[in-house]
Structure formats: C-alpha cells, structure tokens
Amino acid sequence: MNQTRKIIPAVSVAVVRGDMVLLVKRARQPSRGLYAYPGGKVEAGETLEQAARRELLEETRLLATDYRPLRDIHIDGSAENHPVDYLLTVFGALYDGGEPVASDDAETAAFYTLAEMAGMPLAGDVFSVAEELL
C-alpha cells in the first residue's frame, strides 16, 4: 500500500563572507553529523524568509542581509527513518558581522572555503549551492 508522506516546509540559509560560506554540523536528524546550512522547519504564520532569519539566529547567533531564495529541495525522510519529508527552500544571504556560535541543534558553526568543504561530510546539495554562490 502506497501511503502519502507528510511534507513539512523548511528553510536553510547559505551565508557568504568573502570567499567562505557558513556551515553548521547537524546535531539531530535529518542529516545528523553532516555539515549543512543552518535551517529548520517553518513555524505557523512565518514567511520562508522570516523562518530563514530566525533559524540563522537560533543556530548561530548571526545576522545576515540580502536574503534571496536559491532553490527548493525535496528531502526524503524515509532514507534516514524520519517520519516526514521536507520541502527545503535554500536561501543565499550576505554576512552582516559577528562570529558564529553553535546553539540550538547545531553542534558546530563556522565559515569554510570551497577547498575545505571538498573534504568534509556534507549534506545533499551543500557543495553545489556553495559553488553557485562563491
């Protein structure tokens, strides 16, 4: 029997600082232990951009400017035994000061170059988004 899985709207934000992009190491599923852009579920009443701003602040305590949607990615939660799927809208944004501090569900938070990212365990389309932005 083919059941329709629930799809949850989510966001992430790729913050660019010079020739580097911000990544967090995910402390929870989905993609636990992988490096990804800060993000999470969209809360009731939020626009996608509002959710991206909130998630960036919650996970890294950073602010950014010039948010723009880059792409939508369907994340199949069943691959990690997660009960739902996500429709992830990835935003690009520009660094606006401060140093990242990992909090909420981020284990670490820091800026990385493409060369550094090439050897890291990355979630999904993280590298291709970084290439597009840098």
FENCOR-V61133 format. One record per residue. N is the residue number from 1. RES is the residue in one small letter. PHI is phi in whole degrees, -180 to 180 (999 if undefined). OMEGA is omega in degrees with one decimal (999 if undefined). Layout:
N_RES_PHI_OMEGA / N_RES_PHI_OMEGA
This chain:
1_m_999_-176.5 / 2_n_-96_178.6 / 3_q_-92_175.3 / 4_t_-82_179.9 / 5_r_-84_177.3 / 6_k_-70_178.7 / 7_i_-111_-177.5 / 8_i_-103_175.1 / 9_p_-71_-179.6 / 10_a_-144_-179.5 / 11_v_-138_167.0 / 12_s_-144_-177.6 / 13_v_-137_177.2 / 14_a_-95_-177.2 / 15_v_-94_-178.7 / 16_v_-99_172.2 / 17_r_-130_-177.5 / 18_g_62_179.6 / 19_d_-103_-178.9 / 20_m_-128_177.5 / 21_v_-130_-178.1 / 22_l_-80_174.9 / 23_l_-131_171.0 / 24_v_-119_171.7 / 25_k_-91_-174.2 / 26_r_-72_-179.3 / 27_a_-94_-178.6 / 28_r_-136_174.5 / 29_q_-71_-3.0 / 30_p_-76_176.5 / 31_s_67_178.2 / 32_r_-56_178.5 / 33_g_85_178.3 / 34_l_-99_175.4 / 35_y_-88_-176.5 / 36_a_-151_174.3 / 37_y_-82_177.5 / 38_p_-59_180.0 / 39_g_174_179.8 / 40_g_173_-176.1 / 41_k_-71_173.8 / 42_v_-81_179.4 / 43_e_-88_-179.2 / 44_a_-55_176.9 / 45_g_86_180.0 / 46_e_-88_166.0 / 47_t_-80_177.9 / 48_l_-61_-179.8 / 49_e_-66_177.0 / 50_q_-60_178.5 / 51_a_-64_179.2 / 52_a_-62_178.2 / 53_r_-62_-179.3 / 54_r_-64_-178.2 / 55_e_-62_178.0 / 56_l_-60_-179.7 / 57_l_-65_-179.4 / 58_e_-64_-173.6 / 59_e_-87_-173.3 / 60_t_-134_-176.3 / 61_r_64_177.6 / 62_l_-100_171.0 / 63_l_-115_178.2 / 64_a_-141_179.0 / 65_t_-127_173.9 / 66_d_55_177.2 / 67_y_-66_175.2 / 68_r_-148_178.7 / 69_p_-68_-178.5 / 70_l_-106_-178.8 / 71_r_-165_174.0 / 72_d_-109_-177.9 / 73_i_-129_174.1 / 74_h_-86_178.4 / 75_i_-109_-179.9 / 76_d_-82_-177.8 / 77_g_-67_-177.1 / 78_s_-65_178.9 / 79_a_-63_179.5 / 80_e_-118_-177.7 / 81_n_56_177.3 / 82_h_-91_-172.2 / 83_p_-74_-177.9 / 84_v_-134_171.5 / 85_d_-103_178.1 / 86_y_-126_167.5 / 87_l_-106_-172.9 / 88_l_-95_171.9 / 89_t_-97_-179.7 / 90_v_-93_176.6 / 91_f_-105_166.9 / 92_g_-103_178.2 / 93_a_-155_179.8 / 94_l_-107_178.3 / 95_y_-55_-177.6 / 96_d_-129_174.6 / 97_g_107_179.1 / 98_g_91_176.4 / 99_e_-119_-177.6 / 100_p_-68_175.5 / 101_v_-127_-179.7 / 102_a_-70_175.0 / 103_s_-152_-176.3 / 104_d_56_-177.5 / 105_d_-102_175.0 / 106_a_-98_177.7 / 107_e_-81_176.2 / 108_t_-140_176.0 / 109_a_-150_-179.4 / 110_a_-163_176.3 / 111_f_-95_-177.5 / 112_y_-136_173.0 / 113_t_-84_175.8 / 114_l_-60_-179.5 / 115_a_-62_178.0 / 116_e_-67_-178.3 / 117_m_-65_-177.2 / 118_a_-59_-178.8 / 119_g_-104_-175.9 / 120_m_-104_174.0 / 121_p_-76_-174.5 / 122_l_-107_174.0 / 123_a_-78_170.2 / 124_g_28_-173.4 / 125_d_-92_-175.0 / 126_v_-56_-176.2 / 127_f_-67_-178.7 / 128_s_-67_175.4 / 129_v_-65_179.6 / 130_a_-62_177.5 / 131_e_-59_-179.5 / 132_e_-62_-177.0 / 133_l_-79_-176.1 / 134_l_-97_999
